[in-house]
């Protein structure tokens, strides 16, 4: 498998432990061509500091900013700021926790490159991935949305 096909999601709590060694490891992974995503962005204490120290390929906006975004002007303002910052740093922007088409449409209108959540699929056991991929034509799509990573559960 080409390394650029692998994307690792890193949560902020991972970055809080042995920061120097962790960042060195992430740099090594990135030098191999592996893509790195900062997961649950906006929920931790120093997310902005980590964006400055290390360039992630993707920024995943936490679901707490996504829920009811189509009705919450403050959430839209925060997402707009995160999208602008992430895009300026050259990152792909993903919004997690999307449950309605209106949320997906709002997030895409605000500049998110990808959306993921129960609107598209619940977590799928590893044994069922082949079936899901075969049935991909049944997955709801909102142009220009692209299918994001699938979460495997055992």
C-alpha positions, 0 to 999 in steps of 0.5 A: 500500500502506498504510504500516502493512502494511510492516514493516522488520526492523532488526538490532542491527548497523544500530543500532551505525553512526551511532546518532544518524542511524539513530535519526532515520531510524527515527523518521521511518519510524515517523512514516510508519506503517511498523512496525519490528521488532528482529530477532535480539534477545538476540544483541547487546551493547546490545539493552536500551539500544536498546529504551530509546532507541527503541520498536519495534513487534515484538521478534523473539527470536533462534533461539538461544533457541528451539532445543530450548526445550521441553527447556531450562529456562534457555531458557524462563526467558530467553524468559519474561523477554524476552516479559514485557519486550516486552509491558510495552513494548507490543511484539508478540513473535515467536520465530524458528527454530521447527522443531518443533510442541513448540517452537511450543507452548512458545513460544505458552504462554510468551506469544509472539504469533507464531512463524516457522521451518522448521516453517511454511516455508523461505525462498521465492524471490520468484517463488514467493510467489503459489503459497505464498499460494494454498496457505496452507491447507496451512501448519501453524497452531497457534491462535492463531498468525498467519502471519508475514512471508515471507522472499524470496530471489533 
